[in-house]
Amino acid sequence: MITRHLTALAVRDTALRKQALKEILESEGLPYTLQEQEPSFKVPLGITNYVIEPYDSSPSVLLCAHYDAYPGSLGANDNASSVCILIDLAKELRQHGINARIAFFDGEENKQIGSKFYVSEIDSNSITGVINLDLCGFGDSIVMTKKGKLKKTDLKAFDDKKFLKSNLINLLKYLPPSDDLSFQRSFPTISLSIVPYWDVQYLKILATYGGGFFGRPPEYDMIFEQMEISTTMHGGYRDSPEYVEAESMQKVYNFLLKGLIESQ
């Protein structure tokens, strides 16, 4: 089942999460490299990113999700659910001959330091586009934002209105920031989540509250707290394995796989 590693990853202790991810990748036969930054004054815990490299050296799409959790939270939907999806997808893509690299980032909950570190170290020509997954285990409505030109990349199906409509995808102007922010200046980027149906309307309203010079108004937080998905993130009482829905994860998985296949 797609949720088989969820409980092992949904732990409060950061070191245990890192160890669990290491053991899962090894048990699944997924070779990985570590991208590490030693602890320092600016980054007291250091950074450890796990990267599954593509099977050949040609430029490829990057699929990513953060594996760290909000301090004190189990981090089941935020974001072990997405990690589990990408672990299964890594194996399936190779069977379809789709060249992709997959990264599991540290430090998203600390201003995206893991993905920023990754971007600072990579050859920008090695990546054709980015799909970031966050909050992918609770709800029935897939929501997506996109930045940059996707039409001539390995992600072109995700820019096709007919494809998105046939898969009931809600293309929005705004999703709460995640590791996608680290890539938007340099690469075509997609951010993907799944939320309860009524939360889609809240997200459309939040899109009207730009950051602006003075930041977002208090109304932004008031609206965000009304969203059901907010209970599954940042220490919310539903951010634990019993609330993660396998059907939601499978829905995201199926959409990603179909889109990547059709983009070839």
KEDREN-825276 format. One line per 8 residues: their letters; for each residue x, y, z of N, C-alpha, C. Coordinates in nm, 2 decimals, m for minus. Last residue first. Example, Ala and Ser with C-alpha at 12.3 -4.5 7.8 and 13.67 -1.06 7.14 Angstrom:
# KEDREN-825276
SA> 1.28:m0.22:0.71:1.37:m0.11:0.71:1.29:0.00:0.79 | 1.32:m0.57:0.78:1.23:m0.45:0.78:1.32:m0.33:0.78
END
This chain:
# KEDREN-825276
QSEILGKL> 0.60:1.28:m2.22:0.72:1.23:m2.30:0.70:1.24:m2.45 | 0.37:1.35:m2.10:0.47:1.46:m2.13:0.59:1.41:m2.21 | 0.24:1.12:m2.03:0.19:1.20:m2.14:0.28:1.31:m2.18 | 0.39:1.06:m1.80:0.39:0.97:m1.91:0.35:1.05:m2.04 | 0.33:1.27:m1.63:0.47:1.25:m1.67:0.48:1.16:m1.79 | 0.05:1.23:m1.60:0.10:1.35:m1.66:0.25:1.34:m1.70 | 0.04:0.98:m1.47:m0.02:1.00:m1.60:0.03:1.12:m1.67 | 0.18:1.04:m1.23:0.23:0.93:m1.32:0.17:0.96:m1.46
LFNYVKQM> 0.01:1.24:m1.12:0.15:1.26:m1.15:0.20:1.16:m1.25 | m0.23:1.09:m1.09:m0.23:1.22:m1.17:m0.08:1.24:m1.21 | m0.16:0.89:m0.91:m0.21:0.86:m1.04:m0.20:0.98:m1.14 | m0.08:1.04:m0.68:0.01:0.95:m0.75:m0.03:0.92:m0.89 | m0.32:1.16:m0.61:m0.21:1.24:m0.65:m0.11:1.16:m0.73 | m0.46:0.92:m0.55:m0.52:1.02:m0.65:m0.40:1.11:m0.70 | m0.32:0.82:m0.34:m0.33:0.75:m0.46:m0.37:0.83:m0.58 | m0.37:1.01:m0.14:m0.24:0.99:m0.18:m0.24:0.92:m0.32
SEAEVYEP> m0.65:0.96:m0.11:m0.60:1.10:m0.15:m0.46:1.08:m0.20 | m0.66:0.70:m0.02:m0.72:0.74:m0.15:m0.67:0.87:m0.20 | m0.53:0.71:0.23:m0.46:0.64:0.12:m0.53:0.68:m0.02 | m0.52:0.98:0.43:m0.61:0.90:0.35:m0.54:0.84:0.23 | m0.44:1.05:0.77:m0.40:1.05:0.63:m0.48:0.95:0.55 | m0.52:1.02:1.03:m0.60:1.11:0.94:m0.56:1.11:0.80 | m0.34:0.85:1.14:m0.47:0.80:1.14:m0.56:0.89:1.05 | m0.09:1.00:1.15:m0.11:0.89:1.05:m0.26:0.85:1.03
SDRYGGHM> m0.14:1.35:1.19:m0.10:1.22:1.24:m0.15:1.11:1.15 | m0.25:1.62:1.20:m0.13:1.59:1.13:m0.06:1.46:1.19 | m0.48:1.70:1.33:m0.49:1.59:1.23:m0.36:1.56:1.16 | m0.41:1.91:1.49:m0.44:1.78:1.56:m0.46:1.67:1.46 | m0.11:2.08:1.37:m0.26:2.06:1.38:m0.29:1.93:1.43 | 0.15:2.13:1.33:0.11:2.10:1.46:m0.04:2.08:1.48 | 0.15:2.19:1.05:0.21:2.28:1.15:0.15:2.26:1.29 | m0.15:2.03:0.94:m0.02:2.09:0.92:0.02:2.17:1.04
TTSIEMQE> m0.42:1.97:0.94:m0.33:1.86:0.91:m0.18:1.91:0.89 | m0.58:2.19:0.97:m0.57:2.10:1.09:m0.47:1.99:1.07 | m0.58:2.31:0.73:m0.49:2.37:0.83:m0.48:2.28:0.95 | m0.78:2.19:0.58:m0.65:2.14:0.56:m0.55:2.19:0.67 | m1.00:2.35:0.64:m0.99:2.22:0.70:m0.85:2.16:0.69 | m0.97:2.69:0.71:m0.96:2.58:0.61:m0.94:2.45:0.69 | m0.97:2.89:0.89:m1.10:2.83:0.86:m1.09:2.71:0.77 | m0.71:2.99:0.88:m0.75:2.90:1.00:m0.88:2.84:0.98
FIMDYEPP> m0.73:3.15:0.66:m0.65:3.03:0.65:m0.69:2.93:0.77 | m0.88:3.37:0.75:m0.93:3.28:0.65:m0.86:3.15:0.65 | m0.70:3.47:0.94:m0.83:3.43:0.98:m0.90:3.34:0.88 | m0.48:3.53:0.78:m0.47:3.43:0.89:m0.60:3.38:0.93 | m0.60:3.74:0.63:m0.53:3.62:0.57:m0.53:3.51:0.67 | m0.67:3.94:0.80:m0.77:3.86:0.74:m0.72:3.74:0.68 | m0.44:4.09:0.86:m0.48:3.99:0.95:m0.59:3.90:0.90 | m0.25:4.11:0.54:m0.34:4.16:0.64:m0.38:4.05:0.74
RGFFGGGY> 0.09:4.05:0.46:m0.05:4.01:0.45:m0.13:4.07:0.56 | 0.32:4.33:0.41:0.29:4.19:0.44:0.14:4.17:0.43 | 0.37:4.58:0.32:0.34:4.57:0.46:0.31:4.42:0.50 | 0.40:4.55:0.05:0.51:4.61:0.12:0.49:4.58:0.27 | 0.26:4.22:m0.05:0.27:4.37:m0.04:0.38:4.42:0.04 | 0.14:3.97:m0.07:0.22:4.00:0.04:0.23:4.15:0.06 | m0.22:3.96:m0.15:m0.08:3.96:m0.18:0.01:4.00:m0.06 | m0.49:3.82:m0.15:m0.42:3.88:m0.04:m0.27:3.87:m0.07
TALIKLYQ> m0.61:3.66:m0.34:m0.63:3.81:m0.35:m0.55:3.89:m0.25 | m0.57:3.40:m0.26:m0.49:3.45:m0.37:m0.50:3.60:m0.39 | m0.76:3.36:m0.08:m0.63:3.39:m0.03:m0.54:3.45:m0.14 | m0.97:3.28:m0.25:m0.98:3.40:m0.17:m0.84:3.45:m0.13 | m0.88:3.03:m0.33:m0.90:3.13:m0.43:m0.91:3.27:m0.36 | m0.88:2.90:m0.09:m0.75:2.93:m0.15:m0.77:3.03:m0.26 | m1.15:2.87:m0.04:m1.07:2.96:0.05:m0.94:2.99:m0.02 | m1.22:2.69:m0.24:m1.27:2.83:m0.25:m1.19:2.92:m0.15
VDWYPVIS> m1.08:2.47:m0.15:m1.05:2.53:m0.28:m1.10:2.67:m0.29 | m1.21:2.38:0.07:m1.09:2.46:0.09:m1.04:2.52:m0.04 | m1.41:2.22:m0.01:m1.45:2.36:0.02:m1.32:2.44:0.04 | m1.27:1.97:m0.06:m1.34:2.04:m0.17:m1.36:2.19:m0.13 | m0.95:1.92:0.10:m1.10:1.91:0.09:m1.16:2.01:0.00 | m0.66:1.89:m0.12:m0.73:1.95:0.00:m0.88:1.91:m0.01 | m0.33:1.83:m0.22:m0.47:1.78:m0.23:m0.54:1.83:m0.10 | m0.08:1.99:m0.43:m0.14:1.95:m0.30:m0.28:1.89:m0.33
LSITPFSR> 0.20:2.12:m0.60:0.09:2.03:m0.60:0.05:1.99:m0.46 | 0.36:2.34:m0.82:0.33:2.30:m0.68:0.20:2.23:m0.67 | 0.60:2.36:m1.07:0.46:2.32:m1.03:0.46:2.29:m0.88 | 0.81:2.56:m1.27:0.78:2.50:m1.14:0.63:2.48:m1.12 | 1.09:2.62:m1.47:0.94:2.60:m1.47:0.91:2.52:m1.35 | 1.35:2.79:m1.28:1.30:2.67:m1.35:1.15:2.68:m1.36 | 1.44:3.02:m1.15:1.53:2.96:m1.24:1.47:2.85:m1.33 | 1.25:3.11:m0.97:1.33:3.21:m1.04:1.41:3.15:m1.16
QFSLDDSP> 1.15:2.88:m0.84:1.07:2.96:m0.93:1.15:3.06:m1.02 | 1.28:2.74:m0.64:1.31:2.70:m0.78:1.25:2.80:m0.88 | 1.20:2.80:m0.39:1.35:2.80:m0.41:1.38:2.78:m0.56 | 0.93:2.77:m0.39:0.98:2.90:m0.39:1.13:2.90:m0.42 | 0.88:2.50:m0.35:0.87:2.55:m0.49:0.93:2.69:m0.50 | 0.87:2.44:m0.08:1.00:2.44:m0.15:1.00:2.49:m0.29 | 0.60:2.67:m0.02:0.67:2.55:0.01:0.81:2.56:m0.06 | 0.33:2.89:0.05:0.46:2.87:0.01:0.52:2.74:0.06
PLYKLLNI> m0.01:2.80:m0.04:0.09:2.84:0.06:0.23:2.81:0.02 | m0.09:2.89:m0.37:m0.09:2.79:m0.27:0.01:2.84:m0.16 | m0.26:3.06:m0.63:m0.19:3.07:m0.51:m0.20:2.94:m0.43 | m0.41:3.03:m0.86:m0.30:3.13:m0.86:m0.22:3.13:m0.74 | m0.48:2.69:m0.96:m0.50:2.81:m0.88:m0.39:2.91:m0.90 | m0.66:2.44:m1.10:m0.55:2.53:m1.13:m0.57:2.66:m1.06 | m0.77:2.15:m1.00:m0.80:2.29:m0.97:m0.67:2.37:m0.99 | m0.85:1.88:m1.21:m0.74:1.96:m1.14:m0.79:2.10:m1.12
LNSKLFKK> m0.98:1.67:m1.34:m1.05:1.75:m1.23:m0.95:1.82:m1.15 | m0.88:1.55:m1.56:m0.83:1.50:m1.43:m0.89:1.58:m1.31 | m0.97:1.71:m1.76:m1.01:1.57:m1.76:m0.98:1.50:m1.63 | m0.84:1.95:m1.70:m0.98:1.94:m1.68:m1.03:1.80:m1.68 | m0.57:1.88:m1.77:m0.61:1.92:m1.63:m0.75:1.91:m1.61 | m0.61:1.83:m2.05:m0.55:1.73:m1.95:m0.59:1.76:m1.81 | m0.69:2.08:m2.14:m0.78:1.96:m2.15:m0.74:1.85:m2.06 | m0.47:2.24:m2.09:m0.60:2.27:m2.02:m0.69:2.15:m2.02
DDFAKLDT> m0.15:2.16:m2.02:m0.26:2.13:m2.12:m0.39:2.14:m2.04 | 0.05:2.16:m1.85:0.02:2.29:m1.90:m0.10:2.28:m2.00 | 0.11:1.90:m1.80:0.06:1.97:m1.69:0.02:2.12:m1.73 | 0.24:1.82:m2.04:0.10:1.78:m2.02:0.04:1.86:m1.90 | 0.51:1.92:m2.00:0.41:1.99:m2.09:0.27:1.95:m2.07 | 0.73:1.85:m1.87:0.61:1.87:m1.79:0.50:1.93:m1.87 | 0.96:1.86:m2.01:0.91:1.73:m1.97:0.78:1.73:m1.89 | 0.87:2.15:m2.22:0.95:2.08:m2.12:0.89:1.94:m2.10
KKLKGKKT> 0.73:2.34:m2.35:0.84:2.27:m2.42:0.93:2.20:m2.33 | 0.54:2.44:m2.16:0.49:2.38:m2.29:0.60:2.30:m2.36 | 0.59:2.58:m1.94:0.60:2.44:m1.93:0.58:2.37:m2.06 | 0.73:2.87:m1.81:0.68:2.81:m1.93:0.70:2.66:m1.93 | 0.63:2.98:m1.48:0.72:2.96:m1.59:0.66:2.89:m1.70 | 0.44:2.80:m1.24:0.52:2.92:m1.27:0.62:2.89:m1.39 | 0.13:2.68:m1.11:0.25:2.67:m1.20:0.31:2.80:m1.23 | m0.05:2.50:m0.87:m0.01:2.62:m0.92:0.11:2.60:m1.02
MVISDGFG> m0.33:2.29:m0.78:m0.20:2.31:m0.84:m0.17:2.45:m0.88 | m0.51:2.04:m0.61:m0.49:2.18:m0.64:m0.35:2.20:m0.69 | m0.75:1.79:m0.60:m0.61:1.82:m0.63:m0.60:1.97:m0.67 | m0.97:1.70:m0.35:m0.95:1.79:m0.46:m0.80:1.83:m0.48 | m1.00:1.56:m0.12:m1.05:1.50:m0.24:m1.02:1.58:m0.37 | m0.80:1.49:0.17:m0.89:1.57:0.09:m0.92:1.50:m0.04 | m0.47:1.43:0.24:m0.60:1.46:0.31:m0.69:1.55:0.22 | m0.21:1.41:0.14:m0.27:1.30:0.20:m0.41:1.32:0.27
CLDLNIVG> m0.02:1.61:0.07:m0.08:1.53:m0.03:m0.16:1.40:0.02 | 0.16:1.84:0.14:0.02:1.82:0.19:m0.06:1.74:0.09 | 0.35:1.89:m0.15:0.33:1.92:m0.01:0.18:1.90:0.03 | 0.58:1.86:m0.41:0.46:1.80:m0.34:0.46:1.84:m0.20 | 0.69:2.01:m0.70:0.70:2.00:m0.56:0.57:1.96:m0.50 | 0.85:1.97:m1.00:0.72:1.95:m0.93:0.75:1.93:m0.78 | 1.04:2.14:m1.24:1.03:2.10:m1.10:0.88:2.08:m1.07 | 1.25:2.10:m1.53:1.14:2.15:m1.46:1.12:2.09:m1.33
TISNSDIE> 1.51:2.02:m1.61:1.42:2.08:m1.71:1.29:2.14:m1.65 | 1.83:2.03:m1.49:1.69:2.02:m1.45:1.61:2.09:m1.56 | 2.09:2.08:m1.56:2.05:1.94:m1.54:1.91:1.92:m1.51 | 2.15:2.34:m1.57:2.12:2.28:m1.69:2.08:2.13:m1.68 | 2.24:2.41:m1.31:2.10:2.44:m1.35:2.06:2.38:m1.48 | 2.39:2.20:m1.10:2.41:2.25:m1.23:2.27:2.28:m1.29 | 2.36:2.28:m0.75:2.34:2.20:m0.87:2.37:2.27:m0.99 | 2.38:2.44:m0.52:2.49:2.34:m0.55:2.48:2.27:m0.68
SVYFKSGI> 2.16:2.59:m0.48:2.29:2.66:m0.48:2.41:2.57:m0.53 | 1.96:2.41:m0.46:1.97:2.49:m0.57:2.10:2.56:m0.59 | 2.02:2.30:m0.20:2.02:2.22:m0.32:2.04:2.30:m0.44 | 1.97:2.53:m0.04:2.10:2.47:m0.04:2.12:2.38:m0.17 | 1.69:2.55:m0.08:1.78:2.66:m0.12:1.93:2.61:m0.13 | 1.61:2.31:0.04:1.59:2.33:m0.11:1.68:2.44:m0.16 | 1.68:2.37:0.31:1.73:2.25:0.24:1.72:2.26:0.09 | 1.54:2.60:0.39:1.69:2.60:0.38:1.74:2.48:0.30
QKNEEGDF> 1.28:2.70:0.41:1.32:2.62:0.29:1.47:2.61:0.27 | 1.23:2.80:0.66:1.25:2.89:0.55:1.31:2.82:0.43 | 1.19:2.55:0.80:1.29:2.66:0.84:1.33:2.74:0.72 | 1.05:2.36:0.68:0.98:2.43:0.79:1.07:2.54:0.85 | 1.24:2.25:0.52:1.14:2.33:0.46:1.07:2.42:0.56 | 1.46:2.08:0.61:1.45:2.23:0.65:1.35:2.31:0.57 | 1.54:1.86:0.35:1.54:1.89:0.49:1.51:2.04:0.50 | 1.38:1.69:0.08:1.45:1.81:0.13:1.43:1.82:0.28
FAIRANIG> 1.44:1.46:m0.15:1.37:1.47:m0.03:1.44:1.58:0.06 | 1.41:1.43:m0.51:1.48:1.49:m0.39:1.38:1.50:m0.27 | 1.47:1.26:m0.80:1.38:1.28:m0.69:1.46:1.33:m0.57 | 1.49:1.28:m1.15:1.56:1.29:m1.03:1.45:1.32:m0.92 | 1.41:1.08:m1.44:1.37:1.18:m1.34:1.46:1.17:m1.22 | 1.31:0.93:m1.73:1.43:0.98:m1.66:1.39:1.10:m1.56 | 1.11:0.66:m1.78:1.11:0.81:m1.76:1.22:0.85:m1.67 | 1.06:0.39:m1.82:1.17:0.45:m1.89:1.17:0.61:m1.88
HQRLEKAL> 0.88:0.27:m1.66:0.83:0.34:m1.78:0.94:0.40:m1.86 | 1.03:0.19:m1.45:0.97:0.09:m1.53:0.92:0.14:m1.66 | 1.09:0.44:m1.34:1.20:0.36:m1.41:1.14:0.25:m1.49 | 0.85:0.51:m1.23:0.90:0.59:m1.34:1.01:0.51:m1.42 | 0.82:0.33:m1.02:0.73:0.32:m1.13:0.79:0.39:m1.25 | 1.00:0.42:m0.83:1.01:0.28:m0.89:0.93:0.27:m1.01 | 0.91:0.68:m0.78:1.05:0.66:m0.82:1.06:0.52:m0.89 | 0.66:0.64:m0.67:0.67:0.69:m0.80:0.81:0.67:m0.86
DILICVSS> 0.71:0.56:m0.41:0.65:0.46:m0.50:0.67:0.51:m0.64 | 0.83:0.80:m0.32:0.91:0.67:m0.31:0.85:0.57:m0.41 | 0.63:0.98:m0.36:0.75:0.99:m0.44:0.83:0.86:m0.43 | 0.45:0.91:m0.15:0.41:0.91:m0.29:0.53:0.90:m0.38 | 0.60:0.95:0.08:0.56:0.81:0.04:0.52:0.80:m0.10 | 0.62:1.23:0.07:0.74:1.14:0.06:0.71:1.00:0.02 | 0.36:1.30:0.12:0.42:1.33:m0.01:0.55:1.25:m0.04 | 0.32:1.21:0.38:0.24:1.17:0.28:0.30:1.19:0.14
ANDNAGLS> 0.50:1.36:0.53:0.53:1.22:0.51:0.45:1.17:0.40 | 0.50:1.62:0.61:0.48:1.60:0.47:0.52:1.45:0.44 | 0.19:1.65:0.66:0.29:1.76:0.63:0.43:1.72:0.68 | 0.07:1.42:0.74:0.03:1.48:0.61:0.13:1.59:0.57 | 0.26:1.39:0.96:0.21:1.28:0.87:0.16:1.33:0.74 | 0.40:1.52:1.16:0.43:1.55:1.02:0.38:1.44:0.93 | 0.40:1.54:1.44:0.43:1.41:1.38:0.46:1.42:1.23 | 0.55:1.83:1.58:0.44:1.76:1.51:0.49:1.63:1.45
GPYADYHA> 0.77:1.96:1.69:0.67:1.91:1.78:0.56:1.83:1.71 | 0.81:2.17:1.41:0.86:2.13:1.55:0.75:2.08:1.64 | 0.71:2.02:1.11:0.70:2.13:1.20:0.74:2.09:1.34 | 0.95:1.80:0.96:0.82:1.83:1.01:0.83:1.96:1.10 | 1.11:1.69:0.65:1.11:1.74:0.79:0.97:1.78:0.83 | 1.09:1.63:0.39:1.07:1.52:0.48:1.07:1.57:0.63 | 0.95:1.78:0.10:1.03:1.79:0.22:0.99:1.68:0.32 | 0.99:1.68:m0.24:0.90:1.69:m0.12:0.99:1.71:0.00
CLLVSPSS> 1.01:1.67:m0.60:1.06:1.69:m0.47:0.95:1.70:m0.36 | 1.14:1.59:m0.91:1.02:1.58:m0.83:1.07:1.59:m0.68 | 1.27:1.73:m1.20:1.29:1.71:m1.06:1.16:1.70:m0.99 | 1.34:1.61:m1.53:1.25:1.67:m1.44:1.30:1.64:m1.29 | 1.68:1.63:m1.68:1.55:1.57:m1.64:1.47:1.65:m1.55 | 1.95:1.59:m1.90:1.87:1.68:m1.82:1.73:1.61:m1.79 | 2.14:1.28:m1.87:2.07:1.38:m1.95:1.98:1.47:m1.86 | 2.26:1.07:m1.74:2.30:1.20:m1.70:2.23:1.31:m1.78
DYPEIVYN> 2.02:0.82:m1.62:2.13:0.86:m1.70:2.15:1.01:m1.68 | 1.86:0.78:m1.40:1.93:0.67:m1.44:2.03:0.70:m1.55 | 1.88:1.06:m1.16:1.82:0.99:m1.27:1.91:0.88:m1.32 | 1.92:1.00:m0.80:1.96:1.06:m0.92:1.90:0.99:m1.04 | 1.77:1.10:m0.52:1.77:0.98:m0.61:1.80:1.04:m0.75 | 1.88:1.25:m0.23:1.86:1.27:m0.37:1.87:1.13:m0.45 | 1.82:1.40:0.07:1.84:1.27:0.01:1.80:1.29:m0.14 | 1.99:1.65:0.27:1.90:1.62:0.16:1.93:1.48:0.10
TIGLPVKF> 2.05:1.79:0.56:2.07:1.66:0.50:1.96:1.64:0.40 | 2.21:2.04:0.74:2.12:2.01:0.64:2.15:1.87:0.58 | 2.24:2.16:1.08:2.29:2.12:0.95:2.18:2.09:0.86 | 2.14:2.27:1.31:2.12:2.12:1.29:2.18:2.07:1.16 | 2.20:2.54:1.29:2.25:2.46:1.40:2.24:2.31:1.38 | 2.29:2.75:1.07:2.21:2.63:1.05:2.26:2.53:1.16 | 2.45:2.96:1.17:2.33:2.99:1.09:2.23:2.87:1.08 | 2.65:2.81:1.29:2.58:2.91:1.37:2.45:2.94:1.30
SPEQEQLT> 2.62:2.47:1.17:2.69:2.60:1.19:2.60:2.69:1.27 | 2.66:2.14:1.05:2.60:2.23:1.15:2.68:2.36:1.16 | 2.73:2.09:0.70:2.76:2.07:0.84:2.69:2.17:0.93 | 2.52:1.97:0.46:2.59:2.09:0.51:2.61:2.07:0.66 | 2.49:1.72:0.20:2.49:1.76:0.34:2.56:1.89:0.36 | 2.32:1.50:0.02:2.37:1.64:0.00:2.37:1.70:0.14 | 2.36:1.17:m0.07:2.34:1.27:0.04:2.40:1.40:0.00 | 2.20:0.96:m0.31:2.32:1.04:m0.26:2.27:1.13:m0.16
YPLGESEL> 2.06:0.63:m0.35:2.05:0.78:m0.33:2.19:0.83:m0.29 | 1.88:0.36:m0.48:2.01:0.42:m0.45:1.99:0.57:m0.44 | 1.63:0.18:m0.36:1.64:0.30:m0.43:1.78:0.37:m0.40 | 1.53:m0.05:m0.24:1.63:m0.06:m0.34:1.64:0.06:m0.43 | 1.38:m0.03:m0.02:1.31:m0.03:m0.15:1.40:m0.04:m0.26 | 1.57:m0.02:0.18:1.48:m0.14:0.18:1.40:m0.14:0.04 | 1.67:0.24:0.13:1.76:0.12:0.12:1.67:m0.01:0.10 | 1.46:0.40:0.19:1.51:0.40:0.06:1.60:0.28:0.03
IEKLAQKR> 1.42:0.33:0.47:1.32:0.30:0.37:1.37:0.30:0.23 | 1.66:0.42:0.59:1.63:0.28:0.59:1.52:0.24:0.49 | 1.63:0.70:0.54:1.74:0.63:0.49:1.71:0.48:0.48 | 1.39:0.75:0.68:1.40:0.77:0.54:1.51:0.70:0.48 | 1.48:0.70:0.95:1.37:0.62:0.89:1.37:0.63:0.74 | 1.67:0.89:0.99:1.71:0.75:0.99:1.61:0.67:0.92 | 1.51:1.12:0.98:1.62:1.11:0.88:1.66:0.96:0.87 | 1.34:1.07:1.20:1.29:1.08:1.06:1.40:1.06:0.96
LATDRVAL> 1.53:1.07:1.40:1.46:0.95:1.37:1.40:0.95:1.24 | 1.60:1.34:1.40:1.70:1.24:1.37:1.64:1.11:1.34 | 1.36:1.46:1.48:1.42:1.49:1.35:1.52:1.38:1.31 | 1.08:1.33:1.63:1.23:1.34:1.64:1.29:1.35:1.51 | 0.82:1.26:1.57:0.85:1.40:1.61:1.00:1.43:1.61 | 0.72:1.08:1.28:0.78:1.08:1.42:0.82:1.22:1.45 | 0.64:0.93:1.02:0.57:1.03:1.10:0.61:1.02:1.25 | 0.78:0.72:0.91:0.82:0.86:0.88:0.76:0.96:0.97
ATLHRTIM> 0.64:0.50:1.00:0.78:0.51:1.02:0.83:0.65:1.01 | 0.38:0.55:0.89:0.40:0.55:1.04:0.55:0.57:1.07 | 0.43:0.53:0.61:0.38:0.65:0.67:0.41:0.66:0.82 | 0.48:0.32:0.45:0.60:0.38:0.52:0.56:0.50:0.61 | 0.24:0.25:0.33:0.31:0.15:0.42:0.43:0.20:0.50 | 0.06:0.38:0.17:0.08:0.43:0.30:0.18:0.35:0.39 | 0.03:0.23:m0.06:0.11:0.35:m0.07:0.14:0.42:0.07 | 0.08:m0.12:0.00:0.00:0.00:0.00:0.09:0.13:0.00
END
